[in-house]
């Protein structure tokens, strides 16, 4: 999620925190944060319980497994989700221009 790292300060300027939810476990997330210097929290949802509550569409991976692609939430200081991106694949990146436009409209 290089683009999120790149625009992180723009999101922070709107008093918003970026939260990424992924099916990866805590060790894989810790390694990713360490290797890429990720400034925002990445939440582990290995059992997909939270993904199910938010109706995130699952993807078939191989004949036996289903996982959900990463999801990105922009949360303001009151805990309100101002923007959500449910990515289409495990390697997809969100379009930050849309998210920043939504935040600017909410602030404006």
VOGU-3710 file (C-alpha; in Angstrom, 3 decimals, decimal comma):
1> xxxxxxxxxx> 0,000/0,000/0,000  2,702/2,383/-1,050  0,237/5,047/-2,150  -1,324/5,204/1,320  2,146/5,725/2,828  2,859/8,429/0,251  -0,339/10,383/1,026  -0,483/9,628/4,752  0,215/13,234/5,829  -2,587/14,460/3,544
11> xxxxxxxxxx> -5,014/12,181/5,375  -3,668/13,314/8,752  -4,249/16,938/7,709  -7,983/16,104/7,751  -7,644/14,753/11,333  -8,220/11,294/9,919  -6,463/8,014/10,633  -5,903/5,377/7,981  -6,805/1,856/9,118  -6,106/-1,134/6,914
21> xxxxxxxxxx> -7,766/-4,468/7,635  -6,182/-7,578/6,174  -6,533/-11,349/6,516  -2,821/-11,620/7,357  -1,688/-12,644/10,812  0,105/-10,390/13,305  3,629/-11,644/12,473  3,201/-10,986/8,741  1,779/-7,540/9,497  4,660/-6,724/11,865
31> xxxxxxxxxx> 7,167/-7,754/9,202  5,404/-5,605/6,584  5,398/-2,576/8,898  9,066/-3,089/9,746  10,170/-3,553/6,109  8,098/-0,733/4,614  7,944/1,817/7,422  4,158/1,815/7,356  2,929/4,767/9,446  -0,712/3,670/9,819
41> xxxxxxxxxx> -2,234/0,769/11,757  -2,853/-2,525/9,972  -5,499/-4,647/11,655  -5,388/-8,438/11,512  -8,654/-10,257/10,809  -7,395/-13,799/10,290  -10,762/-15,433/10,927  -12,596/-12,856/8,760  -15,087/-12,172/11,560  -14,867/-8,397/11,161
51> xxxxxxxxxx> -14,874/-8,675/7,363  -18,120/-10,630/7,557  -19,711/-7,949/9,765  -18,803/-5,282/7,200  -20,005/-7,480/4,320  -16,581/-7,572/2,675  -16,750/-9,837/-0,374  -14,615/-12,944/-0,023  -12,385/-14,247/-2,839  -11,693/-17,867/-3,633
61> xxxxxxxxxx> -7,981/-18,686/-3,353  -7,319/-22,215/-4,512  -9,881/-24,971/-4,174  -10,310/-24,801/-0,388  -9,705/-21,282/0,883  -11,569/-18,005/0,761  -10,000/-14,750/1,907  -11,002/-11,120/1,747  -8,892/-8,506/-0,005  -7,490/-5,721/2,183
71> xxxxxxxxxx> -9,935/-2,989/3,141  -9,039/0,628/3,893  -10,984/2,819/6,312  -10,445/6,507/7,032  -11,628/7,223/10,555  -12,005/10,671/12,106  -11,207/11,559/15,725  -14,756/10,715/16,847  -14,491/7,193/15,409  -16,721/7,911/12,417
81> xxxxxxxxxx> -15,720/6,160/9,200  -15,489/8,930/6,610  -14,409/6,729/3,738  -14,076/3,017/3,073  -12,368/1,222/0,195  -13,019/-2,472/-0,279  -10,212/-3,466/-2,619  -10,823/-5,840/-5,506  -7,785/-8,059/-5,051  -5,041/-8,937/-2,611
91> xxxxxxxxxx> -2,628/-6,638/-4,477  -4,969/-3,741/-5,347  -4,202/-0,189/-4,220  -6,888/2,349/-3,273  -7,311/5,521/-5,322  -6,366/8,182/-2,789  -7,680/11,005/-4,973  -11,247/9,862/-4,375  -10,729/9,492/-0,631  -9,070/12,901/-0,321
101> xxxxxxxx> -11,908/14,518/-2,306  -14,484/12,968/0,040  -12,576/14,219/3,095  -12,239/17,705/1,603  -15,988/17,840/0,973  -16,718/16,710/4,544  -14,358/19,374/5,920  -15,614/22,083/3,653
//
